[in-house]
Amino acid sequence: MADLTTAARPYARAVFELAQASGQYDDWSSRLAFWSSVSNDDDMDRRLHQPGLTASDKAGLLEAVSDGLDDQSRNFLHLLAENGRLELLPDIATIYEGMRQDTEGKVEAKVISAYALTDKQRSKISAALAKRLGREVSIDNEVDKDLVGGAIIRVGDLVIDGTVRGHLEKMERAVVG
C-alpha cells in the first residue's frame, strides 16, 4: 500500500498542477473518481489484464468508457498505461483530493458510529473539528452496528476514538500498567 501511494504521488501532483493551471479542479476530480471506480471493477480488471494487450489498448479501454476526454486526460491515461501504472488510479485520485482539499482549506472527516448521525450531530462534530483544525470540515458518516456507542473520527492521520470500547481499553491499559 505504501509503495503504491509513493508511486502514485508524482502522478497526482502532475494532475493537480494541470487542474490548478486550468482551474479545472472539479473536472479532474470527476475524471479521477470515475477512472478509479472503473479500474476497481472486476470485469474491467479482467479486460485490462488480458495477455497480449498493449499499453495503448489498455488506455483505449478506459477512454472508451469515458465521455468526451480532452487531450490532457487522454495523454494522462496513455502515460499511465505505458508506464504500467493504471493500477495506481485509486491512489492517484485519493492523493489528488487531499491536495485539492489542502488548497481549498477543507478536510473530510470520516465518522464511524453505531447509528446514522442526525443533522444536528453532524453540525456539532463539524464545528468542533473546524475549530480544532482551522479548516472547513465535511462529514462522511459510516454506520458500524458492532460499536456499542460513541464514535471513531478519522481526519487524515488524526484518529479520535470516542467509542465505549475505546474508553474501556484505555481504562484497562491504565489499570494493567
C-alpha positions in Angstrom: 0.0 0.0 0.0 2.7 2.5 1.0 4.6 1.6 -2.2 1.6 2.3 -4.4 1.0 5.6 -2.6 4.6 6.6 -3.1 4.4 5.7 -6.8 1.1 7.5 -7.2 2.2 10.8 -5.6 4.1 12.2 -8.6 1.2 11.5 -11.0 -1.3 13.0 -8.5 0.9 16.1 -8.2 1.2 16.4 -12.0 -2.6 16.2 -12.4 -3.1 18.7 -9.6 -0.8 21.1 -11.3 -2.7 20.7 -14.5 -6.0 21.3 -12.7 -4.6 24.3 -10.8 -3.3 25.9 -14.0 -6.6 25.5 -15.8 -8.9 25.9 -12.8 -10.5 22.5 -13.6 -10.4 21.0 -10.1 -14.0 19.6 -10.4 -13.3 18.1 -13.9 -10.2 16.3 -12.7 -11.9 15.2 -9.5 -14.7 13.7 -11.5 -12.4 12.0 -14.0 -10.2 10.5 -11.4 -13.1 9.3 -9.3 -14.7 7.7 -12.4 -11.4 6.0 -13.6 -10.8 4.8 -10.0 -14.2 3.1 -9.8 -13.9 1.7 -13.3 -10.4 0.3 -12.6 -11.7 -1.4 -9.5 -14.5 -3.1 -11.5 -13.8 -6.8 -11.7 -14.9 -7.1 -15.4 -12.7 -4.1 -16.4 -9.8 -5.5 -14.3 -10.0 -8.8 -16.2 -10.0 -6.9 -19.5 -7.1 -4.8 -18.6 -5.0 -7.9 -17.6 -5.7 -9.9 -20.8 -2.5 -11.3 -22.2 -1.2 -9.6 -25.3 -3.0 -6.3 -24.6 -0.7 -3.3 -25.4 -0.5 -0.2 -23.3 -2.3 1.7 -26.0 -5.1 -0.9 -25.9 -5.4 -0.6 -22.1 -5.7 3.2 -22.3 -8.2 2.8 -25.1 -10.4 0.6 -22.9 -10.6 3.4 -20.3 -11.1 6.0 -23.0 -13.9 4.0 -24.5 -15.9 4.2 -21.2 -15.1 7.9 -20.6 -17.2 10.6 -22.2 -15.6 13.5 -24.1 -12.0 13.3 -22.9 -9.7 16.3 -23.7 -6.2 15.8 -24.9 -4.7 16.2 -21.4 -6.9 13.4 -20.0 -6.2 11.1 -22.9 -2.4 11.8 -22.6 -2.6 11.1 -18.9 -4.3 7.7 -19.4 -1.7 6.7 -22.1 1.2 7.8 -19.9 -0.1 5.6 -17.0 -0.7 2.7 -19.3 2.8 3.0 -21.0 4.4 3.1 -17.5 2.3 0.1 -16.3 0.7 2.3 -13.7 -3.1 2.1 -14.4 -3.5 0.2 -11.0 -2.5 3.5 -9.3 -5.7 5.3 -10.4 -7.4 4.9 -7.0 -4.4 6.1 -5.1 -3.9 9.0 -7.5 -7.5 10.0 -7.0 -7.1 9.9 -3.2 -3.9 11.9 -3.2 -5.3 14.4 -5.7 -8.4 15.0 -3.5 -6.1 15.5 -0.5 -4.1 18.1 -2.3 -7.2 19.8 -3.5 -8.7 20.0 0.0 -5.4 21.4 1.4 -5.5 24.2 -1.2 -9.2 24.9 -0.6 -8.8 24.9 3.2 -11.2 21.9 3.5 -10.9 18.5 5.0 -13.2 15.4 5.1 -13.8 13.6 8.4 -14.9 10.0 8.5 -17.2 9.4 11.4 -17.9 5.8 12.2 -20.8 5.4 14.6 -23.3 2.8 15.8 -26.2 4.8 14.2 -26.5 7.3 11.4 -25.7 10.8 12.6 -28.5 13.4 12.7 -28.0 16.7 11.0 -27.5 18.4 14.4 -24.8 15.9 15.4 -23.1 16.4 12.0 -23.1 20.1 12.5 -21.7 19.9 16.1 -18.9 17.5 15.1 -18.1 19.6 12.0 -18.0 22.8 14.0 -15.8 21.2 16.8 -13.4 19.8 14.2 -13.3 23.0 12.2 -12.3 24.9 15.4 -9.6 22.4 16.2 -8.2 22.0 12.7 -8.8 25.6 11.4 -10.5 24.2 8.2 -13.9 23.7 6.8 -14.9 20.1 7.6 -17.3 17.9 5.7 -18.6 14.7 7.4 -18.7 11.2 5.9 -20.7 9.0 8.2 -20.3 5.3 8.2 -22.5 3.1 10.4 -20.9 0.2 12.2 -23.5 -1.8 14.2 -20.7 -3.6 16.1 -20.0 -0.4 18.0 -21.8 -0.2 21.3 -21.8 3.5 21.5 -19.8 6.6 20.7 -17.9 7.2 17.5 -14.5 7.0 15.8 -13.5 10.1 13.9 -10.7 10.0 11.3 -9.3 13.0 9.6 -6.1 12.2 7.7 -3.7 10.8 10.2 -5.7 12.0 13.2 -7.9 9.4 14.9 -10.2 10.2 17.8 -11.7 7.1 19.4 -14.7 8.1 21.4 -16.3 4.7 21.5 -17.3 2.8 24.6 -14.9 0.0 23.6 -12.1 2.6 23.2 -12.7 4.0 26.7 -12.8 0.5 28.2 -9.5 -0.4 26.5 -7.9 2.8 27.7 -9.0 2.1 31.3 -7.7 -1.5 31.1 -4.3 -0.2 30.0 -4.2 2.3 32.8 -5.1 -0.4 35.4 -2.9 -3.2 34.0 0.0 -0.9 33.6 
